[in-house]
Amino acid sequence: MKKLQLESETYITLLASYKEWLEVLGYGKSTVYNLPNHLREFFHYLERKGHTGIATINTQTVTDYYDYLSQRGNQRRGGSLSKSFLNKHQQALKKFLDYLKEHNAHVNFGVHLKQEKVSYINNKTILTQIEIKELFEACQYTHMASYFQSRDKAILVLLYSCGLRRNEAVHIDTEDILFQKGRIYVRKGKNYKERFVPINKYNLEILEEYVYEHRMEFATDYQTDALLLSSLGKRINDMTMALRLKTIVEATQNEAIMEKNITLHTLRHSIATHLMQNNVPIQLISSFLGHSSLESTQIYTHLADPYAHKQRVYE
């Protein structure tokens, strides 16, 4: 899609502005990269249908485009486009409509598309509470230096115990850890929505040890308030966190854990499922995760076995 060439200067300008708008809203790198690419395909389709701007687009045009997408083949793997991929196209169109309205553009179309039902996660991508405990314990074997081990545990606390998105964890500053109140201030949530996340004494002690005993060992000549620092003393990035998580997983030497496709987001999925299993009200889980609606939280209900042995959540 990113190779599709556009001829309309209007579309080219809109695409660049749309991408910049997503960046300003604080969306993650993958979203900022993918949604404009999906929108590019829509613009390319419009050009082939004789549209050179948005003034001639109506709701039926959008519906026809989506019907075309539903039937077009997957260029890399063959077969049709997956439901999750179609949903991403929907998201790109809906966000584009939001963009136009926010910029007071006159539009003659709506995006009235029914979201495809798809299960984004399954039991294979969820860690059990015992496996989470093994990850924490494995941190003592992830590096020879204790300050690396301490930072690894701090990463687990933010991503699992606090359920933060990776971009949220990256942008946590030391002053955002409210030790006296048992809260973490998430200043850069999705769509820049702020929230406070509760954190218990056990996890506060992990962060306290990292902040006051080990964080400065990462600091060099750079001045930054970032909580998680790289080996160069700068704010850590999500790629470094992903590599550290891979190291933690390997340090468990548990084949069952290593065979799972564990990503940074797996930890967030896991805490949501564990809270559901422990009968925490869905409204509280939704607020904890920073979801804009309960629909986003309900995907975890089918993973929470009501007959599962009630273990204390390792948080």
C-alpha positions as CSV (number, residue, x, y, z in Angstrom):
1,M,0.0,0.0,0.0
2,K,2.8,2.4,0.8
3,K,4.0,2.0,-2.8
4,L,0.7,3.2,-4.3
5,Q,1.4,6.4,-6.1
6,L,-1.0,9.3,-5.8
7,E,-1.5,12.0,-8.4
8,S,-3.8,14.4,-6.6
9,E,-2.0,17.1,-4.7
10,T,-5.0,17.4,-2.4
11,Y,-4.7,13.7,-1.4
12,I,-0.9,14.0,-1.0
13,T,-1.3,17.0,1.3
14,L,-4.2,15.5,3.3
15,L,-2.1,12.3,3.8
16,A,0.8,14.2,5.2
17,S,-1.4,16.3,7.5
18,Y,-3.3,13.3,8.7
19,K,-0.1,11.5,9.7
20,E,1.1,14.6,11.6
21,W,-2.3,14.9,13.3
22,L,-2.0,11.3,14.6
23,E,1.5,12.0,15.9
24,V,0.3,15.1,17.8
25,L,-2.5,13.0,19.3
26,G,0.1,10.6,20.8
27,Y,-0.6,7.4,18.8
28,G,2.1,4.7,18.8
29,K,4.6,4.4,16.0
30,S,2.8,1.5,14.4
31,T,-0.5,3.3,14.3
32,V,1.1,6.5,12.9
33,Y,2.8,4.3,10.2
34,N,-0.1,2.0,9.3
35,L,-3.2,4.2,9.3
36,P,-1.9,6.7,6.7
37,N,-0.9,3.7,4.5
38,H,-4.5,2.4,4.7
39,L,-5.8,5.9,3.9
40,R,-3.4,6.0,0.9
41,E,-5.1,2.9,-0.6
42,F,-8.5,4.7,-0.1
43,F,-7.2,7.7,-2.0
44,H,-5.8,5.5,-4.7
45,Y,-9.2,3.9,-5.1
46,L,-10.9,7.3,-5.3
47,E,-8.5,8.4,-8.0
48,R,-9.3,5.4,-10.1
49,K,-13.0,6.2,-9.7
50,G,-12.5,9.8,-10.9
51,H,-12.5,11.6,-7.5
52,T,-9.7,14.1,-7.1
53,G,-10.9,15.6,-3.8
54,I,-13.2,14.9,-0.9
55,A,-16.0,17.1,-2.1
56,T,-17.5,14.4,-4.4
57,I,-17.3,11.6,-1.8
58,N,-20.5,10.3,-0.2
59,T,-21.3,7.6,2.2
60,Q,-22.1,5.1,-0.6
61,T,-18.6,5.8,-2.0
62,V,-17.1,4.6,1.3
63,T,-19.3,1.6,1.4
64,D,-18.4,0.6,-2.1
65,Y,-14.7,1.0,-1.2
66,Y,-15.1,-1.3,1.8
67,D,-16.9,-3.9,-0.4
68,Y,-14.0,-3.7,-2.8
69,L,-11.5,-4.3,0.1
70,S,-13.5,-7.2,1.4
71,Q,-13.1,-8.9,-2.0
72,R,-9.6,-8.0,-2.9
73,G,-6.9,-10.6,-2.3
74,N,-4.0,-10.5,0.2
75,Q,-1.1,-9.5,-2.0
76,R,1.6,-11.1,0.3
77,R,-0.1,-14.3,1.5
78,G,-2.8,-15.0,-0.9
79,G,-6.5,-15.5,0.0
80,S,-8.7,-12.6,1.3
81,L,-7.8,-9.9,3.8
82,S,-8.1,-10.9,7.4
83,K,-10.9,-9.5,9.6
84,S,-8.4,-7.7,11.8
85,F,-6.9,-6.0,8.7
86,L,-10.3,-4.9,7.5
87,N,-10.9,-3.4,10.9
88,K,-7.7,-1.4,10.6
89,H,-8.9,0.0,7.3
90,Q,-12.1,1.0,9.1
91,Q,-10.2,2.6,11.9
92,A,-8.2,4.6,9.3
93,L,-11.4,5.9,7.6
94,K,-13.1,6.8,10.9
95,K,-10.1,8.6,12.1
96,F,-9.8,10.4,8.8
97,L,-13.4,11.6,9.3
98,D,-12.6,12.7,12.8
99,Y,-9.6,14.6,11.4
100,L,-11.7,16.4,8.7
101,K,-14.4,17.4,11.3
102,E,-11.7,18.7,13.7
103,H,-10.3,20.8,10.9
104,N,-13.7,22.1,10.1
105,A,-13.7,20.6,6.6
106,H,-17.1,20.3,4.8
107,V,-17.8,16.6,4.3
108,N,-20.7,14.8,2.6
109,F,-20.0,11.3,3.8
110,G,-20.1,9.1,6.9
111,V,-18.3,5.9,7.8
112,H,-21.2,3.5,8.7
113,L,-19.4,0.2,8.6
114,K,-20.0,-2.8,10.9
115,Q,-16.8,-3.9,12.7
116,E,-15.7,-7.3,11.8
117,K,-15.9,-9.8,14.7
118,V,-12.4,-11.1,15.4
119,S,-10.6,-12.5,18.5
120,Y,-7.4,-10.5,18.8
121,I,-6.0,-12.6,21.6
122,N,-6.2,-16.2,22.7
123,N,-5.0,-18.3,25.6
124,K,-1.7,-18.9,23.9
125,T,-0.9,-15.2,24.2
126,I,-1.8,-15.0,27.8
127,L,0.6,-15.8,30.6
128,T,-0.6,-17.5,33.7
129,Q,-0.1,-15.8,37.1
130,I,2.5,-18.5,37.9
131,E,4.4,-17.7,34.6
132,I,4.3,-14.0,35.5
133,K,5.9,-14.8,38.8
134,E,8.6,-16.7,37.0
135,L,9.3,-13.7,34.8
136,F,9.9,-11.5,37.9
137,E,12.1,-14.2,39.5
138,A,14.1,-14.6,36.3
139,C,15.2,-11.0,36.4
140,Q,18.1,-12.0,38.7
141,Y,19.6,-13.9,35.8
142,T,19.1,-11.4,33.0
143,H,22.3,-9.5,33.4
144,M,25.5,-9.6,35.5
145,A,24.9,-6.1,36.7
146,S,22.3,-5.6,39.4
147,Y,21.1,-2.3,38.0
148,F,20.1,-4.0,34.8
149,Q,18.2,-6.6,36.8
150,S,16.4,-3.8,38.8
151,R,15.4,-2.0,35.6
152,D,14.1,-5.3,34.1
153,K,11.8,-5.7,37.1
154,A,10.7,-2.1,36.8
155,I,9.7,-2.8,33.2
156,L,7.6,-5.7,34.3
157,V,5.9,-3.6,37.0
158,L,4.9,-1.0,34.5
159,L,3.7,-3.3,31.7
160,Y,2.1,-6.0,33.8
161,S,1.3,-4.8,37.3
162,C,0.2,-1.4,36.1
163,G,-1.1,-2.6,32.7
164,L,0.5,0.3,30.8
165,R,0.8,0.4,27.0
166,R,4.4,0.4,25.8
167,N,4.2,4.1,24.8
168,E,2.8,5.0,28.2
169,A,5.6,3.1,30.0
170,V,8.3,4.8,27.8
171,H,7.0,8.3,28.8
172,I,6.7,7.8,32.6
173,D,9.0,10.2,34.4
174,T,10.3,9.7,38.0
175,E,8.0,12.4,39.3
176,D,5.0,10.4,38.0
177,I,5.6,7.7,40.6
178,L,3.5,9.0,43.6
179,F,5.0,6.8,46.3
180,Q,3.0,8.3,49.1
181,K,-0.3,7.9,47.4
182,G,0.3,4.5,45.8
183,R,-0.4,5.8,42.3
184,I,1.3,6.3,39.0
185,Y,0.4,9.3,36.9
186,V,0.0,8.4,33.2
187,R,0.4,11.8,31.5
188,K,0.7,10.4,28.0
189,G,-2.0,7.9,27.5
190,K,-3.7,7.1,24.3
191,N,-5.2,10.2,22.7
192,Y,-3.4,12.1,25.5
193,K,-6.0,11.0,28.1
194,E,-4.5,11.3,31.5
195,R,-5.2,8.8,34.3
196,F,-3.9,7.6,37.7
197,V,-3.1,3.9,38.0
198,P,-3.0,2.2,41.5
199,I,0.1,0.3,42.5
200,N,0.5,-1.8,45.6
201,K,3.3,-1.8,48.2
202,Y,5.2,-4.7,46.7
203,N,5.6,-3.1,43.3
204,L,6.3,0.3,44.8
205,E,9.2,-1.2,46.6
206,I,10.5,-2.5,43.3
207,L,10.3,0.9,41.7
208,E,11.7,2.6,44.8
209,E,14.8,0.3,44.7
210,Y,15.3,1.0,41.0
211,V,14.8,4.8,41.3
212,Y,17.0,5.4,44.4
213,E,19.6,2.7,44.1
214,H,20.1,1.8,40.4
215,R,18.7,4.4,38.0
216,M,21.6,6.8,38.4
217,E,24.0,4.0,37.2
218,F,22.4,4.4,33.7
219,A,22.7,8.2,33.8
220,T,25.6,9.8,31.9
221,D,25.9,13.4,30.7
222,Y,22.3,13.6,29.5
223,Q,19.7,15.3,31.7
224,T,16.3,13.6,31.6
225,D,13.5,13.0,34.0
226,A,12.6,9.7,32.3
227,L,12.1,6.8,34.7
228,L,13.4,4.1,32.4
229,L,16.9,4.9,31.0
230,S,18.9,3.2,28.3
231,S,22.5,2.2,28.7
232,L,23.3,5.6,27.1
233,G,21.5,7.5,29.8
234,K,18.6,8.5,27.5
235,R,14.9,7.7,27.7
236,I,14.4,4.1,26.9
237,N,12.6,3.2,23.6
238,D,10.1,0.4,23.0
239,M,12.5,-1.6,21.0
240,T,14.9,-1.8,23.9
241,M,12.1,-2.8,26.2
242,A,11.1,-5.5,23.8
243,L,14.7,-6.9,23.7
244,R,14.8,-6.8,27.5
245,L,11.5,-8.7,27.7
246,K,12.9,-11.3,25.3
247,T,16.0,-11.7,27.6
248,I,13.7,-12.1,30.7
249,V,11.7,-14.8,28.9
250,E,14.8,-16.7,28.0
251,A,16.2,-16.4,31.5
252,T,13.2,-18.3,32.8
253,Q,14.5,-21.4,30.9
254,N,10.8,-22.5,30.9
255,E,10.0,-24.0,27.5
256,A,6.3,-23.4,27.9
257,I,6.9,-19.7,28.4
258,M,9.5,-19.5,25.6
259,E,7.2,-21.2,23.1
260,K,4.6,-18.4,23.6
261,N,4.6,-15.4,21.4
262,I,5.2,-13.0,24.2
263,T,5.3,-9.3,23.3
264,L,5.2,-6.1,25.5
265,H,1.4,-6.0,25.0
266,T,1.1,-9.6,26.2
267,L,1.7,-8.4,29.7
268,R,-1.1,-5.9,29.5
269,H,-3.4,-8.6,28.1
270,S,-2.4,-10.9,30.9
271,I,-3.1,-8.5,33.8
272,A,-6.5,-7.7,32.3
273,T,-7.4,-11.4,32.1
274,H,-6.1,-12.0,35.6
275,L,-8.2,-9.2,37.0
276,M,-11.2,-10.6,35.3
277,Q,-10.5,-14.1,36.7
278,N,-10.4,-12.5,40.2
279,N,-13.8,-11.0,39.7
280,V,-12.8,-7.4,39.6
281,P,-15.7,-5.4,38.1
282,I,-15.3,-4.7,34.4
283,Q,-15.8,-1.0,34.9
284,L,-12.7,-0.9,37.2
285,I,-10.6,-2.9,34.8
286,S,-11.6,-0.6,32.0
287,S,-10.6,2.5,34.0
288,F,-7.4,0.7,35.1
289,L,-6.4,0.0,31.4
290,G,-7.4,3.5,30.2
291,H,-10.0,2.1,27.8
292,S,-12.4,4.6,26.3
293,S,-15.3,2.2,26.3
294,L,-16.3,-1.1,28.0
295,E,-16.3,-2.8,24.5
296,S,-12.5,-2.7,24.5
297,T,-12.4,-4.5,27.9
298,Q,-15.0,-7.1,27.1
299,I,-12.6,-9.0,24.8
300,Y,-11.0,-10.5,27.9
301,T,-14.3,-12.0,29.2
302,H,-14.0,-15.2,27.2
303,L,-10.4,-15.7,28.5
304,A,-11.4,-15.5,32.1
305,D,-12.4,-19.0,33.2
306,P,-15.0,-18.6,36.0
307,Y,-14.0,-22.0,37.4
308,A,-10.3,-21.2,37.4
309,H,-8.5,-21.7,40.7
310,K,-8.5,-18.3,42.4
311,Q,-4.9,-17.3,42.8
312,R,-3.7,-14.0,44.2
313,V,-2.7,-11.8,41.3
314,Y,1.1,-11.3,41.3
315,E,0.9,-7.5,41.1
